[in-house]
Each structure stands twice: as C-alpha cells, then as structure tokens.
Amino acid sequence: MTTIPAEKLDKLVARWQAVQAELASRADQESYVQLSREFAELDPIVATINALREAQRERDGLQEIIDDIGSDQAMKDLAWEEIGELDEKIETFERQLKVQLLPKDDADEKSAILELRAGTGGDEAALFAGDLFRMYQRFADRHGWKVNVMSASESATGGYKEIIANISGKGVFARMKYESGVHRVQRVPETEAQGRIHTSAATVAVLPEAEEVDVQIDEKDLRVDVFRASGPGGQSVNTTDSAVRITHLPSGLVVIQQDEKSQHKNRAKAMKVLRSRLYDLERAKLDEERAQDRRSQIGSGDRSQRIRTYNFPQGRVTDHRIGLTTHQLHMVLAGEPALDEVIDALITEDQANQLAAMEEHGS
C-alpha cells in the first residue's frame, strides 16, 4: 500500500486549524455556514491523521528500544510483539485515511428523486414495483428521511405502473444511488393456479435532487402544455386544465405532472423532476468520461443493468454487481438493516475499486 505523503497530511491539518480559527472569529453568516461544512468534512480526517501519527510515534519509540544495544532481551521481545500490533493499527489507519481522502461525489449529501417503473411481467411487475416502493419508504423512515409522493400511476390489480417520489434528508443520495438499475423478482403470483414461478422486473432510477443553482434552465428551451387531468381508465378527475406537460427541447426530456389540483403546483413539481433528470444527464456524461480510466459498474446508476434478484421460493436476495447473496429476503423488503448490509457491501466494493485505480495511477 502506497503511503500518503506527509506534506499532504500537513496541509490538511493546517487547513483544519485555519478553518477552526476563522470559525472562532465569528465570520458572517454565509461564510460561517461554508466554514462549518468544511470543518465537518476535515475534522474526522484530522482525527485519523492524529491517530496514525500517534501510532507511528509509538512504533518509533519501540524501535529505539530494539536498536539499543544496552536494552534487556525481554524488553526487546516485548517491543517486537507490540510493534507487530502497531503495524496492523498503522495499516488500518492508512487505509481509513485513503478512503476518507477519496474524491467526494458532490451529489452525495443531496436529497433524491426516486422513480420506480414496472418492467416485464405485466400486473405482477406492477405489484413488485409497489413492494419496492414500500421497501424504500420503510428504509427512509428508519434513516429519518421524509418521503413525498410526487406522482403515481396505479395498476388495476394494485401496485404501480410508475411512481415518482422525493426522498429528502441528509446524505440520501449517498446510499440510495446504489439502488439504480433493474430489480428482478422470482415468485409464484397470487393469480397463478398451477403454482409456477414467474419472473418479473421493475426499474429503479435514483436521481440527486437538483437545486436551481445546480442546473440553469432557459425558459426558451421549454414547451409547456396544460391539459385536463384524468384518473385510472381515463375517467376525468378534474374539470380544469391543471395537468402540466413540460418538454425540454434541447434534450427531448418530457415530464408530466397531474396529481395536484393546482396548475402552479403541478408545474413546480414537474420542474423539480426535470432539473433532477437534467442534472443526472450531466453527471452521466462525467461518469462516462471517468469510465475511460476506471471501468467499475458499482454506483454507476446504469438503469439498463440487472442489479438484483429477489427469489421468494428460496428466500434469497442476490446482488449481481458484487455476487452477494443473503437469505434475509423478507428483512430486505421490510427495509430493515439487512438492506443496509447490502448497500454497505456495495459502498465498500466501490471504495476498493477507487483505491485500486488511484494506486494503479500512482495518485
């Protein structure tokens, strides 16, 4: 493992001290917020640096005992034993520090737009999309995040043909981004008289929620159509033209919102989804550029990729990206810690790939 240059660590500690001093001087409100955010990022890194350097100092002291000709042999043996333990600690701190210094995804701290769509499998796919949405609702509740349904198209037998929701909270995208892709289910549908196992699929898209400052949209690039909202089967649910369809002409993206009775509210919701989709497109371009150097599919958000299979007869969930299988299917679908364990494994694998790529390029 390549050791991190001491000069780089010194600069980080110096910056941490400078930010701490600036915060103490009571900067203006805007500066204070920015400095507080930077301090929160630097503080755990500096804590690891201090722990690493303390372990290195202890090791140097023990090495002096070993090198001292006048040292008692029993003392030397004890020093060798302690050095072995310290070497393991130092290696752990160095790896932890490297992970902490990996390039940050600017979108990680953002809230997210969750889009679920039934795929192959007809009514069963819609039911599965409903199961997945409830899984994410419970998962969000456990993490203290708020879920707000923005639009939903229910199927005749229950479940959803499509559902779009806003999940707001700190660090939502950092964990939820690993859920983007095709989710496959293997189970016996309730309507299946022969007891045959069917395979259905639903597509999950997780987009970082974009603010106006993240994406500049020119009104001239938009075509806005209003129409009368309708419910399942085409029945009218509104007597005014409150539904909104926004087309972004340069990209061809189309967003429709009709859940609110107010045209103004539907337009605001549609713009939120449009901004997030445009932001995601821009991120996808950057990811593709980075992929020229690092071919890792973890966290790429490729929605055409089959990422996970939920097999009911065997009670197992398999994540195909890392070959992980857990037999806690019902715990995963309940949004319990079993889902966190899968996501943690994906994050660890992603970090390992990034570290390997950095060491390969000597950065």
Disulfide bonds with the S-S distance in Angstrom:
none
